[in-house]
Amino acid sequence: MKIITTYIFILFSIITFAQNSKFKKVTKPKLVAEKLNSASKKTKSIDSDFKQFKHLDILENDIESTGHFSFQATDKVRWEYIKPYKYLIIINNGDMWINNGNKTKKYDTNSNKMFKEINDLMLGMLQGQILKSEKFEVNFFENNKYVLAKLKPKSSGMKEFLTSMNLYFDKKDYNVSKIKMIEHSGDYTLIEFFNRKINIEIPNSKFLVR
């Protein structure tokens, strides 16, 4: 359970809000959903740097970390934390590897219910399938720059860790630009993707553990 909890809070522990731009509820959610679905079908790979901010009310400053993220359709993901610590997560064909800087452990996501839910959640976000999932109640909002999908978990597994999850889609390409995960305590994780490259060739070696 400890490694599961650590994984969730490190991975989604997920960018600052558009402070001067208010969001309003989308009047035609079906049209927005179609645009997001179309973009996800066209996205075969993502390669991006990221910054992560972990907000804890007990701390004066947010915990900031940086790293690199890669995705290749349909089921290959690499999260590499570089600063202030090294931490690597790779998902490939239903298997998950986690390296904490000292040793690597392998997990079969299909044999563990929680890991399976985490795996489905991550891939669902990247492929847009999460917006159709019966495990979440979804509401759409927008401003001049982003479409905001607010997801409230229905499944008991996700409810245990999260009260809500916000996905920010850039209107330039309707790909995920920011993710915010909010916990029951009010603490949250915010991740901002930048230097994003869509549909570039990513070598398979990036998704292998050496």
C-alpha atoms as one frame of an Amber mdcrd trajectory, in Angstrom:
protein
   0.000   0.000   0.000   2.911   2.353   0.758   4.332   2.106  -2.753   0.850
   2.652  -4.220   0.296   5.774  -2.140   3.782   7.059  -2.943   3.199   6.474
  -6.643  -0.083   8.372  -6.664   1.250  11.370  -4.792   4.495  11.521  -6.784
   2.822  11.067 -10.119  -0.165  13.261  -9.439   1.370  15.298  -6.540  -0.150
  17.989 -10.949   0.801  24.831 -13.202  -0.661  27.606 -12.002  -4.199  28.686
 -12.833  -4.965  31.301 -15.459  -5.242  33.885 -12.727  -6.763  36.674 -14.759
  -9.042  34.619 -16.956 -12.284  33.329 -15.489 -13.804  30.058 -16.604 -17.452
  29.774 -17.588 -19.511  26.668 -18.104 -19.473  25.331 -21.657 -22.843  25.776
 -23.381 -22.254  22.987 -25.921 -20.428  20.208 -24.035 -21.016  17.608 -26.764
 -19.211  19.782 -29.310 -16.263  20.274 -26.945 -16.136  16.544 -26.210 -16.024
  15.823 -29.950 -13.067  18.197 -30.404 -11.193  16.582 -27.525 -11.950  13.108
 -28.833 -10.781  14.045 -32.328  -7.511  15.462 -30.971  -6.853  12.363 -28.857
  -7.309  10.094 -31.882  -4.743  12.131 -33.816  -2.201  12.108 -30.978   0.199
   9.217 -31.458   3.002  10.517 -29.251   3.788  13.283 -26.762   7.225  14.394
 -25.611   7.360  17.167 -23.039   9.147  18.740 -20.107   7.107  19.331 -16.978
   7.054  21.158 -13.670   5.222  19.736 -10.700   4.022  21.644  -7.656   2.916
  19.812  -4.547   0.895  22.086  -2.252   0.657  21.149   1.419  -1.111  23.505
   3.808   1.417  22.712   6.534   4.288  24.035   4.379   4.948  27.682   3.578
   6.161  26.950   0.044   5.062  24.400  -2.527   7.365  21.480  -3.252   8.610
  21.938  -6.812  10.119  19.287  -9.042  10.959  19.068 -12.739  11.318  16.281
 -15.224  10.558  14.869 -18.636   7.498  13.026 -19.893   7.000  10.772 -22.923
   3.946   8.950 -24.255   3.531   6.639 -27.216   0.141   5.284 -28.226  -1.382
   3.209 -27.068   0.149   2.097 -23.795   3.703   3.369 -23.345   4.439   6.063
 -20.737   7.637   7.407 -19.202   7.715   9.846 -16.271  11.260  10.867 -15.365
  11.776  13.175 -12.391  15.144  14.917 -12.579  15.194  17.602  -9.871  15.369
  17.784  -6.891  15.463  13.965  -6.888  15.666  11.246  -9.510  12.634   9.002
  -9.870  11.547   7.028 -12.911   8.215   5.415 -13.794   7.762   3.409 -16.987
   4.583   1.713 -18.200   4.771  -0.605 -21.172   2.272  -3.247 -22.286   0.629
  -3.648 -18.878   3.875  -3.719 -16.891   5.114  -0.950 -14.634   8.673  -0.265
 -13.497   9.536   2.160 -10.715  13.103   3.243 -10.022  13.699   5.406  -6.943
  17.310   6.154  -7.794  18.651   3.105  -6.021  16.745   0.099  -7.312  14.064
  -0.859  -9.824  10.892  -2.801  -9.086   8.530  -4.317 -11.635   4.751  -4.569
 -11.204   2.063  -6.226 -13.289  -0.752  -3.660 -13.419  -3.284  -6.320 -14.388
  -2.648  -8.335 -11.222  -3.185  -5.436  -8.824  -6.534  -3.637  -8.774  -5.132
  -0.299  -7.605  -2.226  -0.313 -10.068  -4.695  -1.231 -12.810  -6.864   1.739
 -11.881  -3.855   4.066 -11.868  -2.705   2.722 -15.224  -6.171   3.131 -16.757
  -6.440   6.630 -15.292  -3.138   7.774 -16.767  -3.698   6.309 -20.201  -7.291
   7.511 -20.147  -6.134  11.081 -19.600  -3.620  10.920 -22.420  -5.997   9.256
 -24.864  -9.098  11.214 -23.906 -10.958   8.062 -22.841 -11.257   9.296 -19.268
 -13.860  11.830 -20.399 -16.122   8.907 -21.366 -15.431   6.868 -18.259 -18.321
   5.892 -16.029 -15.939   6.224 -13.075 -16.104  10.041 -13.239 -18.701  12.761
 -13.382 -17.429  15.286 -15.954 -18.285  18.974 -16.380 -16.726  21.294 -18.972
 -15.715  24.940 -18.554 -13.704  27.264 -20.777 -11.953  30.590 -21.113 -10.138
  32.127 -24.066  -7.148  29.776 -23.694  -8.275  26.502 -22.132 -11.050  23.972
 -21.979 -11.280  22.796 -18.375 -12.686  19.346 -17.643 -13.581  18.932 -13.974
 -13.775  15.268 -13.043 -15.327  14.016  -9.829 -14.515  10.362  -9.076 -17.321
   7.857  -8.617 -15.250   4.737  -7.971 -14.373   3.917  -4.381 -10.714   3.410
  -5.321 -10.229   6.936  -6.608 -12.487   8.482  -3.969 -10.078   7.167  -1.363
  -7.349   9.456  -2.668  -9.005  12.288  -4.600 -11.965  14.623  -4.346 -11.557
  15.950  -7.878  -9.245  16.191 -10.860  -8.989  19.113 -13.275  -7.672  18.662
 -16.809  -6.729  21.759 -18.805  -6.745  21.351 -22.595  -4.989  23.976 -24.693
  -7.372  25.300 -27.359  -4.511  25.421 -29.853  -4.425  21.648 -30.197  -6.842
  20.299 -27.528  -4.096  18.297 -25.838  -3.634  18.193 -22.063  -1.584  21.170
 -20.895  -2.154  21.049 -17.132  -3.444  18.606 -14.548  -4.525  19.328 -10.996
  -5.284  16.595  -8.474  -7.113  17.678  -5.308  -7.034  15.568  -2.151  -9.568
  15.376   0.669  -7.405  17.567   2.897  -7.391  20.382   0.344  -3.772  19.685
  -0.548  -3.176  19.323  -4.263  -0.681  18.447  -6.958  -0.284  20.587 -10.023
   1.641  19.637 -13.186   2.389  21.956 -16.072   3.661  20.612 -19.388   5.892
  22.816 -21.545   8.102  22.441 -24.618   5.501  19.926 -25.791   6.120  18.056
 -29.036   3.210  16.145 -30.531   3.500  13.173 -32.906   7.259  13.081 -33.076
   9.156   9.813 -33.342  10.132   8.493 -29.913  12.536   5.528 -29.783  11.150
   2.391 -28.137  14.262   2.290 -25.944  12.761   5.143 -23.904  10.130   2.752
 -22.631  12.529  -0.016 -21.659  14.291  -0.467 -18.342  18.027  -0.940 -18.547
